[in-house]
Amino acid sequence: PVYFTFLFGAAIWAYCRIKKRKAVLESKGIQEDALSAHYLGSRTFGPVLTAATMFASLFSGYTVVGIPNEAYRTGWLALRWIPSALLIVLGYMGTGPRLRKASVIRNHQSPADFITDRFRSQILRYTTVLMQVFPAIIYLTAQCTAIKSTFNSLFGIDPDSPVSVIVISALILIFEWMGGLSCVALTDAVQGTIMAVCFIILPCVVVTNFGGWKDLNWQTYPNQSFYQTPTGGDQWLFWNFTVINLSFFSLPHLLQRTYSASNLKALKLGYKVLAVGPWLTMLPGVFLGTVGVQMLVDEDDITSPFASIIQKIMDLGGGKCIISGIFRW
């Protein structure tokens, strides 16, 4: 309830802010572009908001749930996400400043506008849209799967029930309707802050109560295959996955955040935060998954390893345990 209260508060604040801005502009006789206002936040995102929404967009549901689950099943091969994320940032940095400048000068408002404006081809425009939408659907599916597995497991809902996904998707649509990208970015800031804090706290609590990597013994570790040299195929897939994500910046939700930045300074802070992000979120996720194998050794029928790990931590006793874990660390 507290979490969703913060989100609704951010959404309402964004809605009021947009209405106030619109009223001020109208009083001055200025007619703001409705599409730019809704889908790009009027290109007014400062450094902090740009960094927060970029962080929450890149390190999202799959980072929180998918990486611990992957590490639980594949071990340290899940470390592939760290170099992959850094290449995503490299692609972002290499294209973002020029794309943003072109979007301001040429009034680009959608992810395909640059291609359309540059080559003047509708065939190429729609081909680009299809190439962006298809991976975006896969990305969205991964987020929905992460939501369902975690919420259903934590709240005792049937693992196959889509209720949690439907409810949360409806909330997202409400936020978007209330204030467009401005509202989404502000809720991103809330979620990103909570995610970062949790990924700092959780490893501290786990190390204090269950031990860390240094306490694992490969001879008694439940899944000793994690300590074997990866096969040639696994190594190829590791680096193939890493390199291919250099193009990740072209996904629509990331391009829109490039366009929404108010200036180059905002983008630069966003890139710095994204460069730190993998070490703040993905590395703890791999830690939770690999140590989770030891934590859940006596558990049967584990649908979502991440949810089971969180439940194990919650069973320790709540706030007192968390605070003691932080200070001991």
Solvent accessible surface area in square Angstrom, and as a share of the most:
residue,aa,sasa,rsa
1,P,142,0.90
2,V,107,0.62
3,Y,75,0.29
4,F,59,0.25
5,T,92,0.53
6,F,119,0.50
7,L,8,0.04
8,F,76,0.32
9,G,38,0.37
10,A,15,0.11
11,A,0,0.00
12,I,94,0.48
13,W,143,0.50
14,A,0,0.00
15,Y,80,0.30
16,C,73,0.44
17,R,86,0.31
18,I,45,0.23
19,K,98,0.42
20,K,145,0.61
21,R,94,0.34
22,K,98,0.42
23,A,60,0.46
24,V,65,0.37
25,L,28,0.14
26,E,94,0.42
27,S,93,0.60
28,K,139,0.59
29,G,71,0.68
30,I,87,0.44
31,Q,155,0.69
32,E,43,0.19
33,D,67,0.35
34,A,79,0.61
35,L,103,0.51
36,S,12,0.08
37,A,21,0.16
38,H,58,0.26
39,Y,110,0.42
40,L,0,0.00
41,G,3,0.03
42,S,19,0.13
43,R,42,0.15
44,T,44,0.26
45,F,1,0.00
46,G,25,0.24
47,P,39,0.24
48,V,117,0.67
49,L,26,0.13
50,T,0,0.00
51,A,6,0.05
52,A,23,0.18
53,T,0,0.00
54,M,0,0.00
55,F,13,0.05
56,A,12,0.09
57,S,10,0.07
58,L,12,0.06
59,F,0,0.00
60,S,27,0.18
61,G,24,0.23
62,Y,66,0.25
63,T,5,0.03
64,V,41,0.23
65,V,9,0.05
66,G,6,0.06
67,I,0,0.00
68,P,0,0.00
69,N,18,0.09
70,E,23,0.10
71,A,0,0.00
72,Y,43,0.16
73,R,130,0.47
74,T,58,0.34
75,G,0,0.00
76,W,64,0.22
77,L,50,0.25
78,A,0,0.00
79,L,55,0.27
80,R,57,0.21
81,W,44,0.15
82,I,10,0.05
83,P,37,0.23
84,S,1,0.00
85,A,1,0.01
86,L,64,0.32
87,L,44,0.22
88,I,11,0.05
89,V,5,0.03
90,L,103,0.51
91,G,8,0.07
92,Y,1,0.00
93,M,96,0.43
94,G,59,0.57
95,T,39,0.23
96,G,0,0.00
97,P,45,0.29
98,R,196,0.71
99,L,22,0.11
100,R,40,0.15
101,K,126,0.54
102,A,24,0.19
103,S,0,0.00
104,V,73,0.42
105,I,121,0.61
106,R,128,0.47
107,N,88,0.45
108,H,8,0.03
109,Q,26,0.12
110,S,39,0.25
111,P,26,0.16
112,A,4,0.03
113,D,28,0.15
114,F,70,0.29
115,I,42,0.22
116,T,22,0.13
117,D,33,0.17
118,R,148,0.54
119,F,103,0.43
120,R,173,0.63
121,S,35,0.23
122,Q,102,0.45
123,I,146,0.74
124,L,68,0.34
125,R,63,0.23
126,Y,132,0.50
127,T,59,0.34
128,T,21,0.12
129,V,52,0.30
130,L,125,0.62
131,M,137,0.61
132,Q,19,0.08
133,V,64,0.37
134,F,137,0.57
135,P,49,0.31
136,A,27,0.21
137,I,98,0.50
138,I,100,0.51
139,Y,46,0.17
140,L,110,0.55
141,T,77,0.45
142,A,31,0.24
143,Q,22,0.10
144,C,36,0.21
145,T,77,0.45
146,A,7,0.05
147,I,34,0.17
148,K,61,0.26
149,S,25,0.16
150,T,14,0.08
151,F,57,0.24
152,N,2,0.01
153,S,52,0.33
154,L,54,0.27
155,F,140,0.58
156,G,70,0.67
157,I,60,0.31
158,D,86,0.44
159,P,73,0.46
160,D,116,0.60
161,S,19,0.12
162,P,76,0.48
163,V,82,0.47
164,S,9,0.06
165,V,25,0.14
166,I,107,0.54
167,V,79,0.45
168,I,24,0.12
169,S,37,0.24
170,A,45,0.35
171,L,29,0.15
172,I,92,0.46
173,L,124,0.62
174,I,77,0.39
175,F,10,0.04
176,E,56,0.25
177,W,189,0.66
178,M,31,0.14
179,G,4,0.04
180,G,0,0.00
181,L,17,0.09
182,S,4,0.03
183,C,0,0.00
184,V,29,0.17
185,A,0,0.00
186,L,28,0.14
187,T,4,0.03
188,D,16,0.08
189,A,25,0.19
190,V,34,0.19
191,Q,64,0.28
192,G,5,0.05
193,T,86,0.50
194,I,59,0.30
195,M,21,0.09
196,A,18,0.14
197,V,72,0.41
198,C,57,0.34
199,F,7,0.03
200,I,96,0.49
201,I,39,0.20
202,L,27,0.14
203,P,22,0.14
204,C,10,0.06
205,V,0,0.00
206,V,0,0.00
207,V,34,0.20
208,T,38,0.22
209,N,58,0.30
210,F,64,0.26
211,G,13,0.13
212,G,4,0.04
213,W,89,0.31
214,K,182,0.77
215,D,85,0.44
216,L,28,0.14
217,N,71,0.36
218,W,134,0.47
219,Q,112,0.50
220,T,99,0.57
221,Y,3,0.01
222,P,60,0.38
223,N,50,0.26
224,Q,79,0.35
225,S,71,0.46
226,F,24,0.10
227,Y,84,0.32
228,Q,111,0.49
229,T,115,0.67
230,P,55,0.34
231,T,86,0.50
232,G,57,0.55
233,G,46,0.45
234,D,51,0.26
235,Q,82,0.36
236,W,165,0.58
237,L,98,0.49
238,F,33,0.14
239,W,145,0.51
240,N,61,0.31
241,F,42,0.18
242,T,3,0.01
243,V,89,0.51
244,I,111,0.56
245,N,19,0.10
246,L,74,0.37
247,S,64,0.42
248,F,35,0.15
249,F,40,0.17
250,S,40,0.26
251,L,11,0.05
252,P,32,0.20
253,H,48,0.21
254,L,0,0.00
255,L,10,0.05
256,Q,25,0.11
257,R,15,0.06
258,T,0,0.00
259,Y,1,0.00
260,S,0,0.00
261,A,1,0.00
262,S,39,0.25
263,N,64,0.33
264,L,78,0.39
265,K,143,0.61
266,A,0,0.00
267,L,0,0.00
268,K,109,0.46
269,L,61,0.30
270,G,0,0.00
271,Y,12,0.05
272,K,135,0.57
273,V,46,0.26
274,L,0,0.00
275,A,39,0.30
276,V,90,0.52
277,G,1,0.01
278,P,0,0.00
279,W,131,0.46
280,L,51,0.25
281,T,0,0.00
282,M,6,0.03
283,L,56,0.28
284,P,16,0.10
285,G,0,0.00
286,V,0,0.00
287,F,18,0.08
288,L,0,0.00
289,G,0,0.00
290,T,0,0.00
291,V,2,0.01
292,G,0,0.00
293,V,12,0.07
294,Q,69,0.31
295,M,14,0.06
296,L,4,0.02
297,V,78,0.45
298,D,127,0.66
299,E,77,0.35
300,D,126,0.65
301,D,140,0.73
302,I,42,0.21
303,T,81,0.47
304,S,1,0.01
305,P,0,0.00
306,F,13,0.05
307,A,1,0.01
308,S,28,0.18
309,I,0,0.00
310,I,26,0.13
311,Q,72,0.32
312,K,58,0.25
313,I,11,0.05
314,M,113,0.51
315,D,104,0.54
316,L,67,0.33
317,G,54,0.52
318,G,32,0.30
319,G,45,0.43
320,K,173,0.73
321,C,17,0.10
322,I,58,0.29
323,I,100,0.51
324,S,39,0.25
325,G,0,0.00
326,I,70,0.35
327,F,167,0.70
328,R,176,0.64
329,W,174,0.61
